[in-house]
């Protein structure tokens, strides 16, 4: 067994190394993290107030970090996201599965104690469909398995084509701006389209969670919007919503193209664009596939309320 304690800022390099190594294996992959050292570093260090505040580590007899669970809490939404558990089990260990689960259980108890004291009991896990450790862990602790989701990515010439085609648009989506009526309509559309959202409409339009937003308007107001942000190696499309009365007219594709162009112009082109789509959302899959996105991997969420 490993000794558990609260993480410190000094643990960051070891934590990044641990997560990067385990992320490469679908059997340990967690959906909230990328796969490169740069991506993992960015994902951990963007957590507020700092990455160590919501993290618990497990160390071996030599003090090396061998386990990690990070909790990100949003008091406004009353939810917490559990990044992990990550447990490094030696290949030759005679009771590897027992070691993983015992360590994960202890990590969960310690890491979620602050959220329980704050009255937050809505927790979410997210991992690769082949991460059976995580699936069994979720079931033992009463997390309900949600629908699987698919990560679609866009790279190479297909990405360049989208950025160029967006650059040729002379009319269409634009940056959100600060018009009160437009902001209110985007917030309303967001709340209607994403009832189980990870960010509120107010958080999205205010940029509180780091989103850049583009909006498409017509004579009657907001037709749709797209929101995303830039990570170390990718342009990430987080939300796309179109008014139900205005769908099937190409608005979604136009919004995605505009968002990717805006992100690239403001923060630089990346080697990849990505989006996560709920399994069964065929309309969104068709839209992203039409833009050149291809299936990268499948993930599943587990939620405890």
N, C-alpha and C positions, 0 to 999 in steps of 0.2 A: 504493500500500500504506500501511497505517497502522502507526504505531509501537506496539508492545505493551509493557505494564508491569503490575506488580501494582497492583491498585486500592488506593485510600486512602479514608478516611472522607470526605474532601473531595469525592470523586467521586460521592457518593450522589445529589445533586440531578440531575446530568447523566445518571447511569445511569437514574434513575427516568424522566426525560423521554424518553430513548432507548427504553426498554422499552415505555412507555405508547404511544408513537407507533407502534412496530412491531407491538405486540399487536393493534392495530385492524385489521391486514391479515391475513386467513387465510393468506396466503402466507408470513408470518413468525411466525405465532402459536405460542407455546410453552405447553403445557398446565399448567405449574406456576404460571403467573402469571394474574392477573385482567386486566381491561382498563382500569380507572380508575387515575388517579394515586395515589389513596388506597390501593387494593388493592395496587398494585405496591410502594409505600413500605412497607406493613405486611409484605408477603411477603419483601422483602429484609432489613428490619431485624430480623425474627424469627430470622434465621439466627445460629447461635452458632459461635464466641464473638462474632463481629461479622460483618457482611455482607462487609467488605473482605477478610477473611482468606482466603476461598476464591474470590476474584474476580480476573479479569484483564480489563483494558480495552485497547482500541485507540484511539489518538488521532491526529488529523490534524495537519497542519503548524502549525495555530494552537493546538494543545493541546486541541481540543474532543473529547469522548468520542464515538466513532463506532462502537465495537464493544464487546461485553461477553460474557463467559462466567463464570457463577458455579457453583461446585461445592459441594454439601452432602454431607458424609461422615458415615456412621454406622459407627464402628469396631466396635460390638457385632455388627451385622449383616454387616459386611464389604462394604458397598455404598456407592456414591456416585451422586448424581443430578446431572446436568449441566443447568443452567438456561440454555438457549440452544443454540447460539451466536446472538447477535444481531449482525448486521452491517448498518450503514446504507450502502447503495450509492446513489450519486447516479443519478438517473433517466437522465441524459445520458451516463453513463460508457460508453465504447466496449467495455469488457470486463467488464460488470457481474457476470456469473456467475463469471468467473475471479477477480475481486476478492473476491467473497463466499467462495468456497471456499478461496482461498489464506489469507485472513484467518482463517476458521474453523479451518483446519488448524493455524495458528500458535497460535491461542487454545487449542485442545485440548492441544497439546504442553506449553504453559506451565502451563495450569490443572491438568492431571492429574499433573504431575511429583510434587507432594507425596503424592498418593494412591498412586502407584506405589511411592514410597519406603516408604510405610507398608504395602505388600503388598496393597493393595486393588485388585483387577482386575475387579470386578463393577460395571459402569457402566450407567447408564440415561439415555436421552433420551426426550422426550415432547412431541409437537407435533400441530398440526392436520393432518388428513388432506390438506389442500391445501398444506401447507408442503413443497413439493418440494425446496427447498434442503436442508431437514433430512433428508428421506428419502434424497436422493442422498449427503449427507454421511455418514449412518449406514451406508449400503451400502459406501461406499469404505473405511470404517474397520472393517468387519467386524461391525457391530452387526446382530443379527438382528431383523427386524420381528416384533413380537408381535401379538396380536389387538387390533383397534380397541376403543375404549371410547367410551361416550356420556355426555355431561354432561346431566343432567336438572335442571331448575330449577322452583321453585314461587314464585309472586309474587302480589301483590294480594289479592283476596278469597279465592282458593284457599288462600293461606298463612294468612290470618286464620281461615279455617274450620278448618284443621288445628289451629291453636293453641287455638281455642275448644273444639273437640271433645276435645282432650287435657285441657284444664282441667276438663272434665266427668267425666273418669275418676276413680272413687273407689277402684278396685282395679286392680292390674296392675303395670307396671314401676315401679321405684323407683331412687333413686340407689344407686350401687354399694356405698358404705359400706366397712368395713374387716374384714368377717368373713373369716378365712383360708380357709375351705372354699369360700366363694363366689368369692373372688379366684382361687383355684387352678382352679376349674372354668371360669371365664371365660377364663383364660389357656390352658387346655387346648382349649377350644372355638375360640378364636382361632387357635391353632397348627394345628388340624385343618382349619379352613375357609379359611385364608389362607396356604398354603404359600409363596407368593411375595410375602409381605407387605412393606410399606415400614416397618412398626413391629412390634416383637415384642409378644407378649402381656404381658410384664412392663412394657414401656414404655407400653402402652395403659392398664393398670390403675393404674400408678403416677402417671400424668399427666406422665411425662417428656417426651412429645411434645405436651403441651398438650391432651390429650383429656379431655372430660367423658364419663362412662359411666353408662348406666342398664341395669338388669338385670331380667329377668323370671324368677321362680323358681316351682317347684311342689313337690309332695310329695317328688319324687326329686332335687331340686336345681335347677341352672340350666337353664332352658328356652332362653334366648337373651339377647343383649345388643346394645346399639347404642352407638357411640362417635362423637363428633364434636367440633368446636370452632367458635368464632366468629371470622370474619374481618371486615374493615372494613365490607363491605356485605352479608354473607351468613352464614347459619347453615349450616355444612357438615357433612353426614352422611358420615363417613369409613368406618365399618365397621358392618355389621348381620349378625349370625349367629344362626341358630336351630338347635337340635339337630335332626338329620335325622329323628328319630322324632316330632318335634312340629311339623312344618311343615304348611302348608295349613290352619292353624286361626286365622289372623289375628294370630299373635304378632308377626310382622315389622312389620306396619302399626302395631300398638300400641306397639312399641318406638320406631319412628321418630317417631310423634306425641309420645311421652313425652320423647324426646331433644330435639326441637325446642322443646317447652314449657320444658324445664329450661334449655336454652341461653338462650332468650329471657328467662326469669325471672332468671337469674344475671347476664347481661351485656347485656340489652336486646334488644328486637325489631329485626330488620334487614329490609331491603326484599326480601330474597330468601333462599330456602333452595336448596341444591344438593347433588347426589350424582353420583358417577361410577360407571357400571355397565359391566362388560365386555360387549362385543358378543357376543350369543348367550346371555347370562344372562337368558332370557325370564322366569323366575320373578321376578327382582328388578325387571325392567322392568314387569311386570304389577303388582307391589306398589306401586312408586312412582307408576305411572300411576293406580292406584286412589285414591291420596292426592291426585291433582291435578297431579303433576309432568308437565312436557312436555319434549320433546327440545330442547336448546339448541345443541349442536354435537358433532361426532365427532372423536376424537383417536386417535393411535396411538403405542405405546411401542416403543422400540428398545433392545435390551439386549445388552451385550457382557460375556461371562464369561470 
